[in-house]
């Protein structure tokens, strides 16, 4: 148990030191190549006419959002005000 605590303490100190160094540099987190924004794209799928797979994914996201909105409305309607 003592060995575990010692290793945990050392790792905690290392992570804290890395985070302090990162904060002190005031840099934003980014990928090694600059990410998608370096290519001039706003998002991963930047085409005018998305493929069928992307359309299905977008439809599923819209359906999930509508379901969440319906649950939220039901919750708001059934909420007990004090």
Secondary structure as UniProt FT lines:
FT   HELIX           2..25
FT   TURN            32..33
FT   HELIX           36..39
FT   HELIX           52..78
//
